[in-house]
Amino acid sequence: MKTTPKIYAKALADLIEKNGASPELAAGFVRILRKNHQEKLLSRILDLCEKILMERRNEIKIAVISPRELNEKQMKNFEYFVRESTKKNPIIMQKTDKSLRGGVKIITNDYMIDESISGRLMDFARHMVKS
Amino acid sequence: METSMSIISSLKKQISDFKASAATEQIGTVIEAGDGVVRATGLANAKSAELLEFENGTFGWALNLEEDTVGAVVLGEAQGIKEGDIVKSSGRILSVPVGDNLIGRVVNPLGQPMDGKGPIHSDKFYPVEKIAPGVIYRKSVDRPVQTGLRAIDAMIPIGRGQRELIIGDRQTGKTAIAIDTIINQKGENMICIYVAIGQKESKTAKIVAELEKRGCMDYTIIVVAGASHPASLQFLAPYSGCAMGEYFLDKGKDVLIVYDDLSKHANAYRQISLLLRRPPGREAFPGDIFYLHSRLLERACCLDPKYGGGSLTALPIIETQAGDLSAYIPTNVISITDGQIFLESDLFYKGIRPAINVGLSVSRVGSAAQIKAMKKIAGKMRLELAQYRELAVFAQFGSDLDASTKKQLDRGARLTEILKQDQYEPTPVELQVAIIYAVTNGFTDDVPVDNITRFMKEFFKYCTTSHSKLMKDLRDKKELTEEIEKALKRAIEDFKVVFK
């Protein structure tokens, strides 16, 4: 049977939960992948493993992209808002992207909320072309 | 003419209509991009054939939905799409603009104009992939598509709603037959769609110019995915053309669609499939190559009057290599279609044009749609030509031939001559009936074979000028009644007196 990245990720997540992450575990896992000639799946497996672990630990990873760095108060407010609305512990990663011009873009798992100025302008351009 | 005030007010209205609202979008991340194919993770709810939007504004077409990735082809410029880019799910199934505004235009497979005649305003969209009408919506083919080509209309008749394959080697006149058929639809209340797949742009430009010159663009749409277009657009082109035709079909109109050619379409699909890592089969084509063409050609149909009564006639073209009909794609398409017109290089170089091999060409349903007059005389003609071909082979070995054999050979030679036809010179059906009647009934037996072409041309002129009423009766009644036959005989005899 073909071992899919999902199966690998689940196995790796189980091992990490049971024994904790260690260099030996990582080396052993890479050895298995190499033996099966599936090294190039590694990054996908790690992404999936991270998702599985987060789900089990009731965590949510959120990327907040803004043109300028958010201050401490804004971050705290945001964290509070996410915790209240999702009932999960947020792991917030902050990124800056000046091309957004203003507003904020929030990315979590497979979803994105685009509240940036550049996103709005793109929507506006699309609307004008369409109508 | 629009004034500046009206432009400003329409812009104001557009701006006021724009409602900015925060919405959650489903996204994925590009993990591989190259050769017009993209693989992305995420997009867990992506649908098959859904449109995906990349960061650079180009669209992709989701074709492979795998366990944790989505494989998509890029519909346009793939440059600028890189690993890590965000790809958005649009929630829309790929569809193309349809409507009357497309008539007379040259568009790409996404329905965008390519002729520099300005934007195409259309508020209706049809999905490119659609399940063909079912059995209860259909009725059998009963009306003819007059191609204007004597050899086809007499011996390989095509009906409205039929799928007739045009097959042959390169440079044998496949496109010429399709274009002549489009030209002959002038005034026939037929919408024509010519889909150029992987063709040279110069060839397509020549066709567009020719159709424009003859006023045929008034009822024609040209869909172009040229040789320089990505494989994704070449793959999409016939489905787009078909969707555009289905709009008119739904309105109860008759549509003729030419797919030029499906060999290149299969090659484009093979390229996409191999890049999407689908397992290759025979000739490296993927396993669903038969379904690729069958689902397209099944969309050609003749609808029951209860459901609008429209028809969609398909003329797919296949290019063979060195006359090999047993290759994978030709056999597939031959088995899907309702007959084929087989063109041969040898005949072409002998000067028999259209270079139709009458023995290998067949129309499985078209004879039901043939007009009665043509049906009456064509049966005799087919028999005489078959006998001529058989006798011609034996006649090569013997020098002394009896009178009846010689007569049959002469008759066959004359019939072969009248089936020769120049490009862009379609013959109206009543004239076709008149000349075939004259030859098969022995009226031209005393005309030397070398003079038959001249005889035919002058006879056509004579009929249209001196016997216009007879021709009109023949065209309207579509039948060789006793009265018409008598008048036709008289016309032929009168013409023979003046023909020198």
HADDOCK unambig.tbl for C-alpha pairs under 7 A between the chains (distance, minus, plus):
assign (segid A and resid 110 and name CA) (segid B and resid 26 and name CA) 5.67 0.50 0.50
assign (segid A and resid 110 and name CA) (segid B and resid 27 and name CA) 5.06 0.50 0.50
assign (segid A and resid 110 and name CA) (segid B and resid 28 and name CA) 5.90 0.50 0.50
assign (segid A and resid 110 and name CA) (segid B and resid 42 and name CA) 5.42 0.50 0.50
assign (segid A and resid 110 and name CA) (segid B and resid 43 and name CA) 6.26 0.50 0.50
assign (segid A and resid 111 and name CA) (segid B and resid 24 and name CA) 6.36 0.50 0.50
assign (segid A and resid 111 and name CA) (segid B and resid 25 and name CA) 5.51 0.50 0.50
assign (segid A and resid 111 and name CA) (segid B and resid 26 and name CA) 4.52 0.50 0.50
assign (segid A and resid 111 and name CA) (segid B and resid 27 and name CA) 5.36 0.50 0.50
assign (segid A and resid 112 and name CA) (segid B and resid 24 and name CA) 5.63 0.50 0.50
assign (segid A and resid 112 and name CA) (segid B and resid 25 and name CA) 5.15 0.50 0.50
assign (segid A and resid 112 and name CA) (segid B and resid 26 and name CA) 6.32 0.50 0.50
assign (segid A and resid 112 and name CA) (segid B and resid 27 and name CA) 6.46 0.50 0.50
assign (segid A and resid 113 and name CA) (segid B and resid 22 and name CA) 6.78 0.50 0.50
assign (segid A and resid 113 and name CA) (segid B and resid 23 and name CA) 6.04 0.50 0.50
assign (segid A and resid 113 and name CA) (segid B and resid 24 and name CA) 4.85 0.50 0.50
assign (segid A and resid 113 and name CA) (segid B and resid 25 and name CA) 6.30 0.50 0.50
assign (segid A and resid 114 and name CA) (segid B and resid 22 and name CA) 6.89 0.50 0.50
assign (segid A and resid 115 and name CA) (segid B and resid 22 and name CA) 6.30 0.50 0.50
assign (segid A and resid 120 and name CA) (segid B and resid 20 and name CA) 6.98 0.50 0.50
assign (segid A and resid 124 and name CA) (segid B and resid 18 and name CA) 6.94 0.50 0.50
assign (segid A and resid 127 and name CA) (segid B and resid 18 and name CA) 6.86 0.50 0.50
assign (segid A and resid 128 and name CA) (segid B and resid 14 and name CA) 6.65 0.50 0.50
assign (segid A and resid 131 and name CA) (segid B and resid 14 and name CA) 6.98 0.50 0.50
